[in-house]
């Protein structure tokens, strides 16, 4: 967090810098549902882009491993050829084998380098997947809260309707009792 702010910047820089003011402004302008939808789309797009990066890194590891296997095959073939070669060629075979062994070390170092890149890119992908899941969970919680509020409002309406019915029934009962007393009074007066 920077107390002096980020200064003037583009939207992509603001998002990259995780500028809270920008997120609040966007949420207010778009509305909560639309903001979450756009943010979710953005995170899903980023996750998909990262997935492509991971796939390219996996391809680089596969290619490095393939070059290692080819070099190992060439070493084995050279060793086999050396067995049947003229003794005057042994020095050349030895030099070539040393070259292939040096190449094997370089290829293994390259494989380790691209494997480290792949591991790093996979970690980034995992973080992006977690970010999407968090947003989906938050959206689901918001939806649940909305449904709970809707349910509570419906219960309040039912409660109001119930209270109104109670008072209507109580008034009708009172009117019926009043009517019954009037009839009893009229009948009592006529009997006398």
N, C-alpha and C positions, 0 to 999 in steps of 0.2 A: 504494500500500500504506500502510495506516495502522498504526503501531506500537501505538496505543492501542485499536485495534479499532473496530467500527462501533456497538457498543452493541446494545440490543434492537431488532430490526427484523422485519418480515414477510418471508416467503419471497420475494415478488416484489422487495422492496427488497434482500434479500441477493443475489439473482441479478443485479439491476441494478448493485449495488456489486461484483459479481464476487468475492464472499467465498469464499476457498479453503476455509476450515473447513467451510462449509456444503456445498460440493461434495463434499468428502471424506466428511462425515457421510452425505450422501445416497447416495453410492456404496457406502459400507459397509452402510447399511441396505437398499438395493435390490439390491445385487449388481452387478457390473460390467456384465453384459449388459443387465440391465433398466435400469440407470442410463443407458447409452448409448442404449438405445431411447427412454427418456423424454426425454433431452436432444435426441436427433435429432427426435423428434416436436415438441418445443418450438421448436426452430430452424426446422423446416419450417413450422410454424404461423406463426411470426413472419415468415418469408419470404413466405408467402401473404398475410398481413395487409399487408405492405409493398408487395406487388404491387398490391393494391387501392388503396393510397395513390398509387402511381405512376400507375395507370390514371385516378384522379380528377384528378391533376395534369395528365396528358396531355389529359384532357377540358377542363380549364380553359384550357390553351394553345390547343386547337382552337377553343374558344368565343371566346377573345380574338382569334385570327386571323380568325374569321368576322366579328366586329364590325368589325375593321379593313377587311375586304373590303366589308362593307356600307357603311361610311363612305366608302371610296374610290368605290364605285358612286354614292353620294349626291353626292359632290363632282363626279364626271363628269356626272351628270344635271343638277346645278345649273349647271355651266358650259355645258352644251348649252341649257338653258332660258334662261340669261342672254343667249345669242346672239340669241334671237328675242324677247326681252322689250322692253317699252317702255323708252326711255332714262331715264324718271323712276324706274324701279325698280332701276336699276343700283346705287345706293347700298345698297339693302336686300340685293341679291344679293352685293355685296362684303362686307358685314357678315356675312351668313350663311356665305359661303365662308371668311372668317377664323375664324368659329366652328367650322366643319367642320375646318379645318386645325389649330386648337388641339385639337379633339377627337381628330384623328388622332395628334397628338403624345402626348396623354394615353393613348390606346389603345395606342400603341407602347410607352410606358413600362410600362403594365400587362402587355402581352405579355412584355416583358423580365423583369418581376418574376415572373410565373407560370412562365416558362421557367427562371429561376434556381431556383425551388422544385422544378420537375420535375427539373432536373439534380441537385439535392441529394438528392431522394428516390430517383433512379436510383442514385446512389452508395451510399446506404444499402442498396438492394436488392442491389447487387453485393456489398457486404460480407456481407450475410446469406447470399447464395448461396455465397460463399467459405467462410463458417463451416460451412454444411451439407456442402460438399464436403470440408473438412478433417475434420469428424467422420466422414464416410463413409470417407475414406481411413484414419483412425485405427482405425475399426471393422474395416475390411478387414485392416489390419496386425495387429490383435489376433486376428482370425480366422486369418490366415496363421500367426501365432506359435502359436496353439492347435493348428492342424493340424500344424505342424512338431513341436511337443511330443508330439502324439499319434503322429506317425510315428516319432519317436525312441523313444518308449516301446514301440511295436510292434517296432522293430528290436532293442531290448534284450530283449524277450520272445523274438523269433526267435533272438537270439544265445544266450540262456539255453537255449532248446530245442535249438539246434545243439550247444552244449557238452554238454548232457545226452545227446543222441544220440551224440556222439563218445565220451563215457565209457561209454555203454551198449554201443556197438559195440566199443570197446576191451576192455571186460570180456567181452563175448561172444566176441571173438576170442581173448582169453586163455583163456577156459573151453574154447573149441574146441581150442586148442593143447594145453591141459592134458589134455583128453580124448584127443587124438591121441597124446600121449606115453604116456599110460596104456595105450592100446591097443597101441602099439608095444612098450612094456615087457612087456605081457602076452604078445604074440606072440613076443617074443624069449625070454621065460622058457619058453614052451611048446616052442619049437624046440630049446632046449637040452636 
